């Protein structure tokens, strides 16, 4: 048995006790896998469904799915990973999880099994192109929702998307902070920071739509005569906005974008979100103020446009460094800051903290993949810093071979810190050696 780590969705993962393993590092860092698609699956899967996970590794998808679905078949060719996954099955009491060694092909498995899969995930390590090629009959016969992890360069990702579409599947992207899929427009390029592709045949898409898991009419939303007023009023009523609410909003296009975002926040109508993104993106090209860039970063990320969110964050950070002033109200770049209450003397520091934390979370998705370039030492000293930022600071230092002391904050359990015993026992430091 390796390290046993609790995750935010309630699952227990058994992972190797070394920070050189990405799963171990990420779960210690974020207490969840960094791909937000797992949130969609957790909302969509039902106890009547069957799911397949090809390239399951340590079970970051297979174990949460087994806690929700009727049956999960996990394929993993690496014997060490299978051993940890088997421990995870015991820890989570999920007898409905079947663990299988390397899969010869989906078509050969299909001839041996009595199954009607509702979902299949294909991990990047499983070589998705080969899995698709070895499953032509499988994908013709069955109609699961498909999720393919995107690896390689942009050209390889686009080739994989075209291969999925060539099988008669409609492709989608998942919204990061809501359980909805957005249909891709023809020839729409993949976001460079997007890690997964969803796809479904028309019959499966119809079932998803009937349960409101597919966003509809995203190009049809337009602000009515009161949308701008609703958007501004909604923002002014937020707890965090009191110190700068008097700044108001002077630009009608910005107010209309806020109205679209209010529609999204109040009714989860993705059409309002997409309108807000397009409006803010155009507005920030013409007039990129700090307020608009902060709001754009948040809206772009929620719309699944991570590259645009990252660009907005970097522009906001640069503007803040040059001392640019804030002249309009804004949404903080990350929703975690919505529940904080800066005062009139600290709200500019609060704004900086929200931008820096969002940068750290956005790219790369984990410190394991490289440094974000932000000053985590400054951030963790601010009163609004999350415990995750403290974990990130310590892990980054350990990864770089620098001396670091685990702070007292990480020795105690909290709602956002689920594995204090791992940190207080020295297991994290040992994992770095």
C-alpha positions in Angstrom: 0.0 0.0 0.0 1.2 3.5 -0.8 0.0 6.9 0.4 -3.8 6.9 1.0 -5.2 10.3 0.1 -8.7 11.7 0.6 -10.2 13.7 -2.3 -12.8 16.4 -2.4 -15.4 14.1 -3.9 -15.1 11.7 -1.0 -13.0 9.0 -2.7 -9.8 7.5 -1.3 -6.8 7.1 -3.6 -3.9 4.8 -3.0 -0.9 6.3 -4.8 2.9 5.8 -4.9 4.7 7.6 -2.0 6.8 9.8 -4.3 6.3 13.2 -5.7 7.8 12.2 -9.0 4.5 10.5 -9.7 2.1 13.1 -11.1 -1.0 11.7 -9.5 0.6 11.8 -6.0 1.8 15.3 -6.5 -1.5 16.6 -7.9 -3.7 15.0 -5.2 -1.4 16.3 -2.4 -1.5 19.7 -4.1 -5.2 20.1 -5.0 -6.9 17.1 -3.2 -8.6 16.3 -6.5 -7.5 15.5 -10.0 -6.9 18.8 -11.9 -9.2 17.9 -14.8 -12.6 19.5 -14.2 -14.3 17.0 -16.4 -14.7 14.7 -13.4 -17.2 17.1 -12.0 -19.4 16.7 -15.1 -19.3 12.9 -14.8 -20.1 13.0 -11.1 -23.2 15.0 -11.9 -24.3 13.0 -15.0 -23.6 9.4 -14.1 -26.5 7.5 -12.5 -26.7 4.2 -10.6 -28.1 2.4 -13.7 -25.1 3.2 -15.9 -22.0 1.2 -17.1 -18.7 3.0 -17.6 -15.4 2.0 -19.2 -12.1 3.6 -18.3 -9.2 2.7 -20.7 -5.9 3.7 -19.2 -7.3 4.0 -15.6 -3.9 4.3 -13.9 -4.5 4.9 -10.2 -8.2 5.5 -10.5 -8.7 9.3 -10.5 -11.7 8.6 -12.8 -12.5 5.0 -12.2 -13.0 5.2 -8.4 -15.3 8.2 -8.3 -17.3 6.7 -11.2 -17.6 3.4 -9.4 -19.1 5.3 -6.4 -21.9 6.5 -8.7 -22.4 4.0 -11.6 -23.7 0.5 -11.5 -20.7 -1.0 -13.2 -17.2 0.2 -14.1 -14.6 -1.7 -16.1 -11.1 -0.2 -15.7 -8.3 -1.2 -18.1 -4.7 -0.6 -17.0 -1.7 -2.2 -18.5 0.8 -1.2 -15.8 0.9 -3.8 -13.0 2.1 -1.3 -10.4 -0.8 1.0 -11.2 -3.2 -1.9 -11.1 -2.0 -2.8 -7.7 -2.7 0.7 -6.3 -6.1 0.7 -8.1 -7.0 -2.6 -6.5 -6.2 -1.1 -3.1 -8.4 1.8 -4.0 -11.2 -0.6 -4.8 -10.9 -2.0 -1.3 -10.6 1.4 0.4 -13.8 2.7 -1.3 -15.8 -0.5 -1.0 -16.6 -0.5 -4.7 -17.1 -4.2 -5.6 -18.7 -3.0 -8.9 -15.2 -2.0 -10.2 -13.6 -4.6 -12.4 -9.9 -4.1 -13.0 -8.4 -5.6 -16.2 -4.9 -5.7 -17.6 -4.0 -4.4 -21.0 -6.9 -4.3 -23.5 -6.2 -6.0 -26.8 -8.9 -4.0 -28.6 -12.4 -2.7 -27.9 -13.8 -4.9 -30.7 -12.3 -8.1 -29.2 -13.6 -7.2 -25.8 -17.0 -6.5 -27.2 -17.3 -10.0 -28.6 -16.6 -11.4 -25.1 -18.8 -9.2 -23.0 -22.4 -8.6 -22.3 -22.4 -4.9 -21.9 -24.2 -1.7 -23.0 -21.8 1.0 -22.0 -23.1 4.5 -21.3 -19.7 6.1 -21.1 -16.1 5.4 -22.1 -13.0 7.4 -21.2 -9.8 6.9 -23.1 -6.7 8.2 -21.4 -3.8 9.7 -23.3 -1.4 7.0 -22.0 -3.7 4.4 -23.7 -2.9 5.8 -27.1 -6.4 7.0 -28.0 -5.8 6.8 -31.8 -5.1 3.1 -31.5 -8.0 2.5 -29.2 -10.4 4.2 -31.6 -8.9 2.3 -34.6 -9.4 -1.0 -32.7 -13.0 -0.2 -31.8 -14.7 0.5 -35.1 -17.4 -2.2 -34.6 -17.7 -1.2 -30.9 -18.5 2.4 -31.7 -20.9 1.4 -34.5 -22.8 -1.0 -32.3 -22.9 1.1 -29.1 -23.6 4.7 -28.4 -21.7 5.7 -25.3 -20.8 9.2 -24.3 -17.0 9.3 -25.2 -14.3 11.3 -23.4 -10.9 11.3 -25.0 -7.9 12.7 -23.2 -5.9 15.0 -25.5 -2.2 14.5 -25.7 0.5 15.7 -28.0 0.7 18.9 -30.0 -2.2 20.9 -31.4 -2.0 19.1 -34.8 -2.2 15.7 -33.1 -5.1 16.9 -31.0 -7.1 18.2 -34.0 -6.4 14.9 -35.8 -7.8 13.0 -32.9 -10.9 15.2 -32.9 -11.4 14.6 -36.6 -11.1 10.9 -36.1 -13.9 10.9 -33.5 -16.1 13.0 -35.8 -15.5 10.7 -38.7 -17.2 7.9 -36.7 -20.4 9.9 -36.7 -19.9 11.6 -33.3 -20.7 15.2 -32.4 -18.0 16.7 -30.4 -18.4 18.9 -27.3 -16.3 20.7 -24.7 -17.2 20.7 -21.0 -17.7 23.9 -19.1 -15.2 23.9 -16.2 -17.5 25.1 -13.4 -20.9 23.7 -14.4 -22.0 20.2 -15.6 -22.8 21.2 -19.2 -21.4 20.3 -22.6 -21.2 22.9 -25.3 -21.4 21.7 -28.9 -18.3 22.6 -31.0 -18.8 24.8 -34.1 -17.6 23.4 -37.4 -13.9 23.7 -37.7 -13.6 25.3 -34.3 -10.0 24.9 -33.1 -9.4 23.2 -29.8 -8.3 25.5 -27.0 -4.5 24.9 -26.5 -5.1 24.3 -22.8 -8.0 21.9 -23.2 -7.2 18.4 -22.0 -10.3 16.4 -22.9 -12.8 16.0 -25.7 -16.3 14.8 -25.3 -18.3 13.2 -28.1 -21.7 11.6 -28.6 -24.0 10.3 -31.3 -27.3 12.0 -31.9 -29.3 9.6 -29.7 -27.0 9.9 -26.7 -26.8 13.7 -27.3 -30.6 13.8 -27.2 -30.6 12.0 -23.8 -28.0 14.4 -22.5 -30.1 17.4 -23.7 -33.3 16.1 -22.1 -31.5 16.1 -18.8 -30.1 19.6 -19.5 -26.5 18.5 -19.7 -26.1 20.1 -23.1 -26.2 23.8 -23.5 -28.8 24.9 -26.0 -29.2 28.0 -28.1 -25.9 29.5 -27.2 -25.8 31.9 -30.1 -29.4 33.1 -29.6 -29.1 35.1 -26.3 -29.1 38.9 -26.6 -29.4 41.4 -23.8 -32.8 42.9 -23.3 -33.4 46.5 -22.2 -32.9 45.7 -18.6 -30.0 43.2 -18.8 -27.3 45.8 -18.2 -29.1 47.1 -15.1 -29.5 43.6 -13.8 -25.9 42.8 -14.3 -24.6 45.9 -12.5 -27.1 45.5 -9.7 -26.2 41.8 -9.2 -22.5 42.7 -9.0 -23.1 45.6 -6.6 -25.0 43.2 -4.2 -22.1 40.8 -3.9 -20.4 40.7 -0.5 -17.0 41.5 -1.9 -18.0 44.5 -3.9 -18.9 46.9 -1.1 -15.5 48.7 -1.0 -15.6 49.6 -4.7 -19.3 49.5 -5.6 -19.4 53.3 -5.9 -17.1 53.0 -8.9 -20.1 51.8 -10.9 -20.0 50.9 -14.6 -19.7 53.6 -17.2 -19.6 51.5 -20.4 -22.8 50.1 -21.8 -21.1 47.2 -23.6 -19.4 46.2 -20.3 -22.7 46.5 -18.5 -24.4 44.3 -21.1 -21.6 41.7 -20.7 -22.3 41.8 -16.9 -25.9 41.2 -17.7 -25.1 38.1 -19.7 -23.0 36.8 -16.8 -25.8 37.5 -14.4 -28.1 35.3 -16.6 -25.5 32.6 -16.4 -25.1 32.9 -12.6 -28.8 33.0 -11.8 -30.1 30.4 -14.3 -27.1 28.5 -15.6 -28.1 29.5 -19.1 -24.8 29.1 -21.0 -26.0 31.4 -23.7 -25.6 34.3 -21.4 -22.1 33.1 -20.5 -21.0 32.8 -24.1 -22.4 36.3 -24.9 -20.6 37.7 -21.9 -17.3 36.1 -23.0 -17.6 37.3 -26.6 -18.5 40.9 -25.5 -15.7 41.1 -22.9 -13.2 39.6 -25.3 -14.0 42.2 -27.9 -14.1 45.0 -25.3 -10.7 44.1 -23.8 -9.1 44.1 -27.3 -10.2 47.7 -27.7 -10.0 49.0 -24.1 -8.3 46.5 -21.7 -8.8 48.0 -18.2 -7.9 46.0 -15.1 -11.6 45.7 -14.1 -12.6 44.3 -17.5 -9.6 42.0 -17.7 -10.4 40.5 -14.2 -14.0 39.9 -15.3 -12.9 38.5 -18.6 -10.5 36.1 -17.0 -13.3 34.7 -14.9 -15.9 34.5 -17.6 -13.5 33.1 -20.2 -12.4 30.3 -17.9 -16.0 29.4 -17.1 -16.8 29.4 -20.8 -14.0 26.8 -21.3 -11.7 29.3 -23.0 -8.7 28.8 -20.9 -6.2 30.3 -23.3 -8.1 33.6 -23.3 -8.5 33.5 -19.5 -4.7 33.1 -19.2 -4.0 36.0 -21.5 -6.4 38.2 -19.6 -4.8 37.2 -16.3 -1.3 38.0 -17.6 -2.5 41.4 -18.9 -4.2 42.2 -15.7 -1.0 41.3 -13.7 1.1 43.5 -15.9 -1.3 46.4 -15.6 -1.3 46.0 -11.8 2.5 46.0 -11.8 2.6 49.3 -13.7 0.3 50.9 -11.2 -2.8 51.3 -13.4 -5.9 52.4 -11.5 -9.2 50.6 -11.2 -12.1 52.8 -12.4 -15.0 50.3 -12.7 -16.5 47.5 -10.7 -15.4 44.0 -11.5 -15.7 40.3 -10.7 -12.7 38.7 -9.1 -10.8 36.4 -11.4 -11.6 33.3 -9.3 -15.0 32.6 -7.6 -13.3 31.5 -4.4 -12.8 35.2 -3.6 -16.6 35.8 -3.8 -17.0 34.7 -0.2 -14.3 37.1 1.2 -14.8 40.6 2.4 -12.0 43.0 1.7 -12.3 46.5 3.3 -11.7 49.9 1.8 -8.0 49.8 2.7 -7.2 46.3 1.4 -9.4 45.6 -1.7 -6.6 46.4 -4.2 -4.3 43.8 -2.5 -7.3 41.5 -2.6 -7.6 42.1 -6.4 -3.9 41.3 -6.9 -4.3 38.1 -4.8 -7.2 37.0 -6.9 -5.3 37.5 -10.1 -2.2 35.8 -8.8 -4.0 32.8 -7.4 -6.0 32.4 -10.7 -2.8 32.5 -12.6 -1.3 29.7 -10.4 -4.4 27.6 -11.0 -4.7 28.2 -14.7 -1.4 27.4 -16.3 0.1 25.1 -15.8 -2.7 23.2 -14.2 -0.3 21.9 -11.6 3.1 22.8 -10.2 4.2 19.4 -11.3 4.0 20.5 -14.9 6.2 23.6 -14.3 6.2 26.9 -12.5 3.5 29.5 -13.1 5.9 32.4 -12.4 3.8 33.9 -9.6 5.2 34.8 -6.2 3.6 32.2 -3.9 5.6 33.5 -0.9 3.8 36.8 -1.2 0.4 35.2 -1.8 0.4 32.9 1.2 1.0 35.9 3.5 -2.2 37.5 2.4 -5.3 36.9 4.6 -7.3 35.6 1.6 -4.8 32.9 0.5 -6.3 29.4 0.3 -4.7 26.4 2.0 -4.1 25.0 -1.5 -1.7 27.9 -2.2 0.3 26.9 0.9 0.4 23.3 -0.2 1.6 24.5 -3.7 4.3 26.6 -2.2 5.7 23.7 -0.1 5.5 21.2 -2.9 7.1 23.5 -5.4 10.1 24.0 -3.0 10.4 20.3 -2.4 10.2 19.5 -6.1 13.0 22.0 -6.7 15.1 20.5 -3.9 14.9 23.6 -1.7 14.8 23.5 2.1 11.3 24.2 3.4 9.4 23.8 6.6 5.8 22.5 6.5 3.8 25.3 8.1 1.5 24.8 11.1 -1.5 25.5 8.9 -0.9 22.2 7.0 -0.8 20.1 10.2 -4.5 20.7 11.0 -7.6 19.5 9.2 -9.9 22.0 7.6 -12.7 22.0 5.0 -10.1 22.8 2.3 -7.3 20.6 3.8 -8.3 16.9 4.0 -5.0 15.1 4.6 -3.3 16.8 7.5 -1.8 13.6 8.9 0.2 13.1 5.7 1.7 16.5 6.1 2.4 16.3 9.8 3.9 12.8 9.7 6.8 13.8 7.3 5.4 11.6 4.5 5.4 14.5 2.1 9.1 15.3 2.7 10.0 11.6 2.4 8.1 11.4 -0.9 10.3 14.2 -2.3 13.5 12.2 -1.7 
